[in-house]
């Protein structure tokens, strides 16, 4: 017979020590290195009506070759104004550019060509992005900057008002390397845009919660086909139509919000679930006013960043994927260009956003 083994005594299980949760690592925000900042009186310059510039006057930061580069050509009119040969009078006065007295040792010309500046009106809080274009104004004027007429209008500035201009290292625009060229040092990422100033939140009852998990993935551009007052009133009515929009932008650039981004507005039948609707005050034949275009571009830039929306997902009302109203609509009419097409919307976005 086999011998029986003695039963072994079980050792008491060791008590598990409670694991301490590791503290979450804080994201380190990049330090904004200010390369240029100036604040003081301003004036306007550039374009066919600037008779203070000679007919052949050029620009410190651009040459005729830049007219062929889409990164810069949008700043200029398609053809020279009659009787002119210089780039100064060929600047498109509706685009956003400016001049300051640069020290090229601190901010070299090539950096300035790739940079975006934050231009602010300290009196009303409006801001816009703009490109450096020239050296000036003359110190004898007592001014620190010259702005394009369109930029000044968008910010609500008139000659001798105070402007603040800032360029940081984070605002350099990356340039695609040429094939076969050596890789350059990495360029700092563009700083995320801030949300433009909202003049007033006029709450609309015509909205609903988005379904859980629904991603905001498109922006829809509209024309009110009426006044600001009529649009705000229409979106506050709780009648059978129950229409609304997230934002309404007036002709002077004031932005009104009516529905939280997190909620659905009733602005684009069949495509409300994942979209943000932006109404622009205007008639069926109006083009965007310069301040209105600036405000719209700033709002769109912020929405793209805030909700990680692809730039290709900005649509005119009638061309929005999923839009299902029988017969369609004429909206957004001629606000973004003379042709009623998505190509017109895309061209405006490429030039302004």
C-alpha positions in Angstrom: 0.0 0.0 0.0 1.2 3.4 -0.8 1.8 5.7 2.2 -0.6 8.5 2.7 0.8 11.9 2.5 0.2 14.3 5.3 -2.2 17.1 4.4 -0.2 20.3 3.9 -1.4 23.3 5.9 -2.5 26.2 3.6 -0.8 29.5 4.3 -3.2 32.3 4.7 -3.4 34.4 1.5 -1.4 37.6 1.7 -3.6 40.7 1.8 -3.3 42.7 -1.5 -2.2 46.3 -1.0 -4.5 48.8 -2.6 -2.8 50.2 -5.7 -2.5 53.9 -5.8 -3.7 55.6 -8.8 -1.0 57.4 -10.7 -1.8 61.1 -11.1 -2.8 62.0 -14.6 -0.1 63.8 -16.5 -0.9 67.3 -17.2 -0.6 68.4 -20.8 2.1 71.0 -21.2 0.9 73.9 -23.2 3.4 75.5 -25.6 4.7 78.8 -24.4 3.7 81.6 -26.8 6.9 83.3 -27.8 6.0 86.9 -28.8 8.2 87.9 -31.7 6.5 91.2 -32.5 3.9 93.3 -30.8 2.9 96.9 -31.3 0.0 99.1 -30.2 -0.9 102.6 -31.3 -2.7 104.6 -34.0 -3.4 103.2 -37.4 -4.4 104.2 -40.9 -5.3 102.3 -44.1 -3.4 101.6 -47.3 -3.4 99.6 -50.5 -5.7 99.0 -53.5 -6.7 101.1 -56.5 -8.1 104.0 -54.5 -4.9 104.5 -52.5 -3.6 107.6 -54.3 -1.1 108.1 -51.6 0.9 105.2 -53.2 2.5 105.9 -56.6 1.3 103.9 -59.6 4.5 101.9 -59.7 5.0 101.5 -55.9 5.9 98.0 -54.8 5.7 96.1 -51.5 8.5 95.2 -49.1 7.4 91.6 -48.7 6.1 90.6 -52.1 7.3 90.6 -55.7 5.5 90.0 -59.0 6.5 86.3 -58.8 4.2 85.9 -55.8 1.2 86.6 -58.0 1.6 83.0 -59.3 1.7 81.5 -55.8 -1.8 80.7 -54.4 -0.5 81.2 -50.9 -0.2 84.9 -51.7 -2.0 85.6 -54.9 -5.4 85.9 -53.2 -4.2 89.2 -51.6 -4.1 90.8 -55.1 -6.6 91.8 -57.7 -6.6 89.5 -60.8 -5.4 92.3 -63.1 -3.5 95.6 -62.4 -5.8 98.7 -62.0 -5.7 100.9 -65.1 -2.5 103.0 -65.3 -0.7 101.1 -62.5 2.3 98.7 -62.6 3.1 98.4 -58.9 1.9 95.8 -56.4 0.7 98.3 -53.9 -2.2 99.6 -55.9 -3.0 96.0 -57.0 -3.7 94.8 -53.5 -7.3 93.7 -53.0 -8.6 96.2 -50.4 -11.1 93.6 -49.1 -8.4 91.1 -48.1 -6.7 91.2 -44.7 -3.1 92.6 -44.8 -1.2 95.3 -43.0 2.2 97.1 -42.8 4.4 97.8 -39.8 7.9 99.1 -39.3 9.8 95.8 -39.2 13.2 95.1 -37.9 14.3 92.3 -40.3 16.9 91.0 -37.9 14.2 90.0 -35.4 11.5 89.2 -38.0 13.1 88.3 -41.3 11.2 88.9 -44.6 10.7 85.1 -45.3 9.3 84.6 -41.8 6.9 87.5 -42.2 5.7 86.1 -45.5 4.8 82.9 -43.8 3.3 84.5 -40.7 -0.2 85.3 -39.5 -0.7 88.2 -37.1 -3.5 88.7 -34.6 -4.9 92.1 -35.2 -7.1 93.5 -32.5 -9.3 96.5 -31.8 -8.9 97.0 -28.1 -11.9 99.2 -27.9 -14.5 96.6 -29.0 -12.6 93.3 -28.6 -12.8 92.3 -32.3 -9.9 90.3 -33.7 -8.9 89.0 -37.1 -5.9 87.2 -38.6 -4.0 89.1 -41.3 -0.8 88.9 -43.3 2.2 91.3 -43.2 2.6 92.9 -46.6 4.7 96.0 -46.5 7.0 98.2 -44.4 5.4 101.4 -42.9 3.9 103.8 -42.0 6.5 106.6 -41.9 7.4 107.4 -38.3 6.5 111.0 -39.0 2.8 110.1 -39.2 2.7 109.1 -35.5 1.0 105.8 -36.4 2.3 102.3 -35.8 0.5 100.4 -38.6 -1.4 100.7 -41.9 -4.3 98.2 -42.4 -6.1 97.1 -45.5 -9.5 98.9 -45.8 -11.3 95.6 -45.4 -9.4 94.6 -42.3 -10.1 98.1 -40.7 -13.8 97.8 -41.5 -14.0 94.3 -40.1 -12.5 95.4 -36.8 -14.5 98.7 -36.6 -11.4 100.9 -36.9 -11.1 104.3 -38.5 -7.9 106.4 -39.1 -6.1 107.2 -35.9 -8.0 104.7 -33.8 -5.8 102.4 -31.7 -4.9 98.9 -33.0 -2.9 96.1 -31.4 -0.9 93.7 -33.6 0.9 90.5 -32.3 3.0 87.9 -34.1 4.2 84.9 -32.2 6.4 82.0 -33.1 3.3 79.7 -33.0 1.7 81.7 -35.9 4.2 80.6 -38.6 2.5 78.8 -41.5 4.3 75.6 -42.5 5.6 75.5 -46.0 5.5 72.2 -47.9 9.0 71.0 -48.7 10.0 70.6 -52.3 10.6 67.1 -53.4 14.3 66.1 -53.1 15.1 69.0 -50.8 16.6 68.4 -47.4 14.1 68.4 -44.6 14.1 71.7 -42.7 13.7 72.1 -39.0 10.1 71.5 -37.9 7.9 74.6 -37.8 5.8 75.3 -34.7 2.1 74.6 -35.1 -0.3 77.4 -35.7 -1.9 78.5 -32.5 -5.6 77.6 -32.3 -7.9 80.5 -33.0 -10.1 81.8 -30.2 -13.9 82.0 -30.4 -14.9 85.4 -31.9 -16.9 87.8 -29.7 -20.6 86.9 -29.5 -22.5 90.2 -29.3 -25.6 88.5 -27.7 -27.0 85.0 -27.0 -30.6 85.2 -28.2 -31.9 81.8 -27.3 -34.2 80.0 -29.8 -36.7 77.4 -28.5 -36.5 75.5 -31.8 -33.7 73.1 -31.0 -33.1 69.6 -29.7 -30.4 67.6 -28.0 -28.1 65.7 -30.4 -28.2 62.0 -30.1 -25.4 60.5 -27.9 -22.3 59.8 -30.0 -23.3 62.2 -32.8 -20.2 64.0 -34.1 -20.4 67.5 -35.4 -18.9 67.1 -38.8 -20.1 69.9 -41.1 -20.8 73.6 -41.3 -23.8 74.9 -43.3 -23.8 78.5 -44.6 -27.1 80.3 -45.1 -28.5 83.7 -46.2 -31.3 85.1 -44.1 -33.0 86.7 -47.2 -34.2 89.4 -44.7 -33.1 91.8 -42.0 -31.3 90.9 -38.7 -34.5 91.8 -36.7 -36.7 89.5 -38.9 -34.2 86.6 -38.7 -33.9 86.8 -34.9 -37.7 87.1 -34.5 -38.3 84.2 -36.9 -35.9 81.9 -35.0 -37.7 82.7 -31.7 -41.2 81.8 -32.9 -42.5 78.5 -31.8 -45.1 78.2 -34.6 -45.4 75.3 -37.0 -42.1 76.0 -38.9 -39.9 75.9 -35.7 -36.8 77.1 -37.6 -33.5 78.2 -36.1 -29.8 78.4 -36.6 -26.8 78.3 -34.3 -25.4 81.7 -35.3 -26.5 84.8 -37.2 -24.0 87.3 -38.5 -25.1 90.8 -39.2 -23.8 93.0 -42.1 -21.6 94.9 -39.6 -19.8 91.8 -38.4 -21.8 91.3 -35.1 -22.3 87.7 -34.3 -25.5 86.5 -32.5 -25.7 82.9 -31.1 -29.2 81.3 -30.8 -28.5 77.6 -30.2 -25.7 75.9 -28.3 -23.2 74.0 -30.5 -24.0 70.8 -28.5 -27.7 71.0 -29.6 -29.4 70.5 -33.0 -30.8 73.7 -34.7 -33.5 73.3 -37.3 -31.7 74.9 -40.3 -31.1 72.3 -42.9 -33.8 69.6 -43.2 -32.3 66.1 -43.3 -28.8 67.3 -42.3 -29.3 68.9 -38.8 -28.0 66.0 -36.8 -24.2 66.6 -37.2 -24.1 70.2 -38.5 -23.7 73.8 -37.3 -25.8 76.4 -39.1 -24.5 79.9 -39.7 -27.0 82.5 -41.1 -25.7 85.7 -42.8 -27.9 88.7 -43.0 -28.6 89.7 -46.6 -31.0 89.7 -49.5 -31.1 87.2 -52.4 -28.8 89.5 -54.4 -26.4 90.7 -51.7 -22.8 89.8 -51.5 -21.2 89.5 -48.0 -20.2 92.8 -46.5 -16.5 93.0 -45.6 -17.0 93.0 -41.8 -19.5 90.2 -42.2 -17.1 88.1 -44.3 -14.4 88.7 -41.7 -16.6 87.6 -38.8 -17.8 84.5 -40.7 -14.3 83.4 -41.6 -13.2 83.9 -37.9 -16.2 81.9 -36.6 -15.6 79.1 -39.2 -11.9 78.9 -38.3 -12.8 78.5 -34.6 -15.5 75.9 -35.3 -13.2 73.8 -37.5 -10.7 73.7 -34.7 -13.1 73.3 -31.8 -15.0 70.4 -33.4 -12.3 69.0 -35.6 -14.4 69.4 -38.7 -12.7 68.8 -42.1 -12.3 72.0 -44.2 -14.0 70.1 -47.0 -17.2 69.8 -45.0 -18.2 73.5 -45.3 -21.3 73.6 -47.5 -23.9 76.1 -48.8 -27.4 75.2 -47.7 -28.6 73.9 -51.0 -25.5 71.6 -51.4 -25.3 70.0 -48.0 -25.2 66.2 -48.1 -28.4 64.8 -46.7 -30.4 68.0 -47.3 -33.9 66.6 -48.2 -36.3 69.5 -48.8 -38.3 68.8 -52.0 -37.3 71.3 -54.7 -34.2 72.5 -52.9 -33.6 76.1 -52.1 -31.8 79.2 -53.5 -29.9 79.6 -50.2 -27.2 80.9 -49.7 -28.0 82.9 -52.8 -25.2 85.2 -54.0 -23.6 85.9 -50.7 -20.4 84.0 -51.4 -20.1 84.6 -55.2 -22.2 85.2 -58.3 -22.8 81.5 -59.1 -25.2 79.3 -57.1 -22.8 76.3 -56.6 -20.7 74.4 -54.1 -17.6 75.4 -56.1 -18.4 79.0 -55.3 -18.5 78.2 -51.5 -15.3 76.2 -51.7 -13.5 79.0 -53.5 -14.6 81.5 -50.9 -13.5 79.2 -48.1 -10.1 78.7 -49.8 -9.5 82.4 -50.1 -10.8 83.6 -46.7 -10.7 80.7 -44.2 
